[in-house]
Amino acid sequence: MNKHKLSSLFFTLIFSISASAFSTDAERIDSYLVTYKSASIDNKVTMLERLQWSGISSPRLYDPMEKLLLENAGSKSTEIVGDKRKLMAHSIRALGFSGNVKYHETIMLYERDAASGNLRRYARKALVDLDKFQSWNKLIEASNVNTEDKPVEVAIYMKMMSSNDVFLQRQAARAIFHEKQTDTDLIALTAEKLKAAYLNTGIDKPAQDTAAWLCKAIGQSGIEEYADLLRDAVANSPHRKIQKYAKKYAI
């Protein structure tokens, strides 16, 4: 195995275990910064995308991304190509995930002046995200759900899931599904949210979509005690989307 492949494998392994290995946000940020500096472009992008459900707003994490963007502001489109453009685009989007208004001007700079249309598109999305994530991060901070002795990311997902905001619940469900979380308290909280939604004839489409993600999150956990819940959602939910995903992920 050559050096490049070995390095890529190393970061893949590190990244695959990082989702539940941290006891503090400081540890998470340290790991993410190492990834941002030294990992393959694919692992960098994966890490940046994961920040949307991280609950992290600390400048210590996002300042290096802003620095990269400011250093390349005003560059011609032909000077920003390949992996560099990919990293910059996802770095712009990540500034939106921070919910930190200190990055508004930098995002605006790219939305207004970037030579690359791709970077302008990511900046437009980041501006929308910035407001949403500012509100969501406040909800996470205000949560009083008991997360004692939980790894920091499980604790964050529990706080997200305990919110009454269906969009924040969806973010948590997506995190649980993609990171294959199986913590019993986290899945129990997810099941509570599904129980409150799947028979409700009055929920709107965003809430139905969230409930579908709740089915996916519960199903991937493999916890057998929720098999009847998913089967009941298949049989009795009045919403086809919820039925569809409950059936797909029923145990």
Secondary structure as GFF3:
##gff-version 3
##sequence-region A 1 251
A	DSSP	alpha_helix	3	18	.	.	.	ID=ss1
A	DSSP	alpha_helix	25	38	.	.	.	ID=ss2
A	DSSP	alpha_helix	41	50	.	.	.	ID=ss3
A	DSSP	three_ten_helix	51	53	.	.	.	ID=ss4
A	DSSP	alpha_helix	59	71	.	.	.	ID=ss5
A	DSSP	three_ten_helix	77	79	.	.	.	ID=ss6
A	DSSP	alpha_helix	82	97	.	.	.	ID=ss7
A	DSSP	three_ten_helix	101	103	.	.	.	ID=ss8
A	DSSP	alpha_helix	104	113	.	.	.	ID=ss9
A	DSSP	alpha_helix	117	142	.	.	.	ID=ss10
A	DSSP	alpha_helix	152	162	.	.	.	ID=ss11
A	DSSP	alpha_helix	166	178	.	.	.	ID=ss12
A	DSSP	alpha_helix	184	197	.	.	.	ID=ss13
A	DSSP	alpha_helix	205	221	.	.	.	ID=ss14
A	DSSP	three_ten_helix	224	226	.	.	.	ID=ss15
A	DSSP	alpha_helix	227	236	.	.	.	ID=ss16
A	DSSP	alpha_helix	240	249	.	.	.	ID=ss17
###
